[in-house]
């Protein structure tokens, strides 16, 4: 099943690869991301009609489903939304919090060469998901500063992705943690658990795996924004009930500054 899922995602991403910078402008990506938020707020697919391709696909928690049967048609009051833009892959990632929902959602949106949306790929965490508490998550998110990084200080997209991949590989590799560019301060928001206290020595390293013989985190899909120093990675989290997982990383000056995670375990309470 997972081989089929990986092949379908890779095929979709390859079809979504842009051939025209005009079609993949930031304005095009922003319009589609705004339409997605409008759809989620209304609980209706109608706002998406102008931006989606005829054969677009909706994936929720690593399963391709009818969008009319997913969280997308639940009207949610959006308390927080932050979007990053990948002009190379013609894609966006949005972090969305609805306290009343309650939901914390991570959504990648991918476009074809004409700028139309071909894939909306969401991890939708809610009650029972790993360390879930939308109100606490919102509280911590509001404390952070995610601002554009000046051009001369931006890391290359390969560096940003490598940092995220090294972190994601710590569960299956004894040496991956040595490749993570740990920063200080650095804070991790794992569900609603926060490693930061506002101190200059805050660290993302508490709780990193000591058992490196676990299953790897596979089926990784990326959205990379150099201006924000950020990479979104959606994946299959094998060592926790084959969960659907979203990790987002922000680098500043080449070092890890923020890690945000959400993990959904197929409608069952998550457990290690």
C-alpha positions as CSV (number, residue, x, y, z in Angstrom):
1,X,0.0,0.0,0.0
2,X,2.8,2.4,0.9
3,X,4.7,1.7,-2.3
4,X,1.6,2.6,-4.3
5,X,1.2,5.8,-2.2
6,X,4.8,6.8,-2.7
7,X,4.6,6.2,-6.5
8,X,1.3,8.2,-6.7
9,X,2.8,11.1,-4.8
10,X,6.0,11.2,-6.9
11,X,3.9,11.1,-10.1
12,X,1.7,13.9,-8.9
13,X,4.7,16.0,-7.9
14,X,6.5,15.4,-11.2
15,X,3.3,16.4,-13.1
16,X,3.2,19.6,-10.9
17,X,6.8,20.6,-11.7
18,X,6.6,24.1,-13.3
19,X,7.9,24.9,-16.8
20,X,6.9,28.6,-16.7
21,X,8.0,31.1,-14.1
22,X,5.0,33.3,-15.1
23,X,2.6,30.5,-14.2
24,X,4.5,29.9,-11.0
25,X,4.5,33.5,-9.7
26,X,4.2,34.2,-6.0
27,X,0.9,36.0,-6.8
28,X,-0.5,32.7,-8.4
29,X,0.6,30.7,-5.4
30,X,-0.8,33.2,-2.9
31,X,-4.1,33.3,-4.7
32,X,-4.5,29.5,-4.5
33,X,-3.4,29.5,-0.8
34,X,-6.0,32.2,-0.1
35,X,-8.6,30.2,-1.9
36,X,-7.8,27.2,0.2
37,X,-8.2,29.2,3.4
38,X,-11.5,30.6,2.1
39,X,-12.7,27.0,1.4
40,X,-11.7,25.8,4.8
41,X,-13.4,28.8,6.5
42,X,-16.6,28.3,4.5
43,X,-16.5,24.5,4.7
44,X,-17.1,24.5,0.9
45,X,-15.1,23.6,-2.2
46,X,-16.6,26.4,-4.2
47,X,-13.8,29.0,-3.4
48,X,-11.3,26.5,-5.0
49,X,-13.1,26.3,-8.3
50,X,-11.1,29.1,-10.0
51,X,-7.7,27.8,-9.0
52,X,-7.9,24.0,-9.4
53,X,-7.2,21.8,-12.4
54,X,-10.0,19.6,-13.6
55,X,-8.3,16.4,-12.3
56,X,-6.9,17.8,-9.0
57,X,-6.3,15.4,-6.1
58,X,-7.0,15.7,-2.4
59,X,-4.9,13.8,0.1
60,X,-5.7,13.9,3.8
61,X,-3.5,12.1,6.3
62,X,-1.6,10.2,3.6
63,X,-4.8,8.9,1.9
64,X,-6.2,10.2,-1.4
65,X,-9.9,10.8,-0.7
66,X,-12.9,12.6,-2.1
67,X,-12.4,16.2,-0.9
68,X,-16.1,16.4,-0.2
69,X,-15.6,13.8,2.6
70,X,-12.6,15.4,4.3
71,X,-11.9,18.2,6.8
72,X,-11.9,20.6,3.9
73,X,-15.7,20.8,4.0
74,X,-15.8,21.5,7.7
75,X,-16.3,25.2,8.4
76,X,-13.5,26.2,10.7
77,X,-12.7,29.5,12.3
78,X,-9.1,30.1,11.5
79,X,-7.1,31.6,14.4
80,X,-3.7,31.4,12.7
81,X,-2.4,30.9,9.2
82,X,1.2,31.2,8.0
83,X,2.2,30.3,4.4
84,X,5.6,29.6,2.8
85,X,6.2,29.8,-1.0
86,X,8.4,27.5,-3.2
87,X,8.8,29.0,-6.6
88,X,11.0,26.2,-7.8
89,X,8.5,23.4,-7.2
90,X,5.5,25.7,-7.7
91,X,4.1,24.8,-4.3
92,X,3.1,26.3,-0.9
93,X,2.8,25.1,2.7
94,X,0.3,26.5,5.1
95,X,0.2,26.0,8.9
96,X,-3.4,26.5,10.0
97,X,-4.8,26.5,13.6
98,X,-8.5,26.4,14.5
99,X,-9.0,26.4,18.3
100,X,-12.7,25.8,18.1
101,X,-12.4,23.1,15.4
102,X,-10.3,21.9,17.1
103,X,-7.7,21.3,14.3
104,X,-4.0,22.0,13.6
105,X,-3.5,21.4,9.9
106,X,-0.4,21.4,7.7
107,X,-1.2,21.7,4.0
108,X,1.0,21.5,0.9
109,X,-0.5,22.7,-2.3
110,X,1.1,21.9,-5.7
111,X,0.6,23.5,-9.1
112,X,1.0,22.4,-12.7
113,X,2.8,24.3,-15.5
114,X,-0.3,26.4,-16.1
115,X,-0.4,27.5,-12.4
116,X,-3.4,25.4,-11.6
117,X,-3.6,23.4,-8.4
118,X,-3.2,19.6,-9.0
119,X,-2.7,18.5,-5.4
120,X,-3.9,19.6,-1.9
121,X,-2.0,17.4,0.6
122,X,-2.9,17.9,4.2
123,X,-2.0,16.5,7.6
124,X,-5.1,17.3,9.7
125,X,-4.4,16.8,13.5
126,X,-7.2,16.9,16.0
127,X,-8.2,15.5,19.4
128,X,-6.3,12.2,19.9
129,X,-3.4,13.3,17.7
130,X,0.1,13.3,19.2
131,X,0.3,15.9,22.1
132,X,-2.7,17.7,20.6
133,X,-4.1,20.9,22.2
134,X,-4.9,23.6,19.6
135,X,-5.2,26.4,22.2
136,X,-1.7,25.7,23.6
137,X,-0.3,25.4,20.1
138,X,-1.7,28.8,19.2
139,X,-0.3,30.3,22.3
140,X,3.2,29.2,21.6
141,X,3.0,30.0,17.9
142,X,2.2,33.6,18.7
143,X,5.4,33.9,20.7
144,X,7.6,33.2,17.7
145,X,9.0,35.5,15.0
146,X,8.9,34.1,11.5
147,X,10.1,37.0,9.4
148,X,11.7,37.1,5.9
149,X,15.4,36.7,6.0
150,X,17.5,39.3,4.1
151,X,18.8,38.0,0.7
152,X,22.4,38.1,1.8
153,X,21.7,35.9,4.8
154,X,19.5,33.3,3.2
155,X,20.6,29.7,3.1
156,X,20.5,27.7,-0.2
157,X,17.5,25.5,-0.6
158,X,19.7,22.4,-0.6
159,X,21.1,23.4,2.8
160,X,17.6,24.0,4.2
161,X,16.4,20.6,3.0
162,X,19.5,18.8,4.2
163,X,18.9,20.1,7.7
164,X,15.3,18.9,7.7
165,X,16.3,15.5,6.2
166,X,19.0,15.0,8.8
167,X,16.5,15.7,11.6
168,X,14.0,13.3,10.1
169,X,16.5,10.6,9.8
170,X,17.6,10.5,13.4
171,X,15.3,7.7,14.3
172,X,16.9,5.3,11.7
173,X,20.5,6.6,11.6
174,X,23.2,6.7,14.4
175,X,24.9,9.7,12.8
176,X,22.1,11.8,11.5
177,X,22.0,13.9,14.7
178,X,25.6,15.0,14.0
179,X,24.4,16.4,10.6
180,X,21.6,18.6,12.1
181,X,22.8,22.2,12.3
182,X,21.6,22.7,15.9
183,X,21.1,26.3,16.8
184,X,20.9,28.2,20.1
185,X,18.4,29.3,20.8
186,X,16.2,26.7,19.2
187,X,12.7,25.7,20.2
188,X,10.5,22.7,19.1
189,X,6.7,22.8,19.1
190,X,5.7,19.2,19.1
191,X,2.0,19.0,18.9
192,X,1.3,21.4,21.9
193,X,4.5,20.5,23.8
194,X,7.1,23.3,23.7
195,X,10.8,23.1,24.5
196,X,11.3,26.8,24.8
197,X,11.0,29.2,27.7
198,X,12.3,32.4,26.1
199,X,15.9,31.8,27.3
200,X,18.9,32.4,25.1
201,X,20.0,28.8,25.7
202,X,16.7,27.2,24.6
203,X,17.4,24.0,22.8
204,X,15.6,21.7,20.3
205,X,17.7,18.7,21.4
206,X,15.8,17.5,24.5
207,X,13.9,14.4,23.6
208,X,15.8,13.6,20.4
209,X,15.9,9.8,19.8
210,X,18.5,7.7,21.5
211,X,17.3,4.5,19.8
212,X,18.5,4.9,16.2
213,X,17.3,1.5,14.9
214,X,13.7,2.5,14.4
215,X,11.9,2.7,11.1
216,X,12.7,5.6,8.8
217,X,10.3,8.4,8.1
218,X,9.4,7.8,4.4
219,X,7.3,9.2,1.6
220,X,8.8,12.7,2.3
221,X,7.3,15.6,0.3
222,X,9.0,19.0,0.5
223,X,8.1,22.7,0.2
224,X,11.2,24.9,0.5
225,X,11.2,28.7,1.0
226,X,14.6,30.3,1.1
227,X,13.3,33.7,2.1
228,X,11.8,32.2,5.2
229,X,14.6,29.7,5.7
230,X,12.0,27.0,5.9
231,X,11.2,23.5,4.7
232,X,8.0,21.7,5.2
233,X,8.2,17.9,5.1
234,X,5.1,15.7,5.1
235,X,5.8,12.0,5.5
236,X,4.8,8.6,6.8
237,X,5.9,8.3,10.4
238,X,6.5,4.6,10.5
239,X,7.7,4.1,14.1
240,X,4.5,5.7,15.5
241,X,1.6,3.7,14.2
242,X,2.4,4.6,10.5
243,X,1.1,8.0,11.3
244,X,0.7,11.0,8.9
245,X,3.2,13.6,10.0
246,X,4.1,17.2,9.2
247,X,7.5,18.7,10.3
248,X,8.5,22.3,9.4
249,X,11.9,23.6,10.1
250,X,13.3,27.2,10.0
251,X,17.0,28.0,9.7
252,X,18.5,31.3,10.6
253,X,22.2,31.9,9.8
254,X,22.5,28.3,8.8
255,X,21.3,27.0,12.2
256,X,18.1,25.4,13.3
257,X,15.8,28.0,15.0
258,X,12.3,26.5,15.0
259,X,10.7,23.1,14.6
260,X,7.0,22.6,14.3
261,X,5.4,19.1,14.2
262,X,1.9,17.6,14.0
263,X,1.2,13.9,13.9
264,X,-2.1,12.1,13.2
265,X,-2.6,8.4,13.8
266,X,-5.5,7.4,11.6
267,X,-8.2,8.6,13.9
268,X,-6.8,6.6,16.9
269,X,-5.0,8.0,19.9
270,X,-1.3,8.3,19.1
271,X,1.1,6.2,21.1
272,X,4.8,5.2,20.7
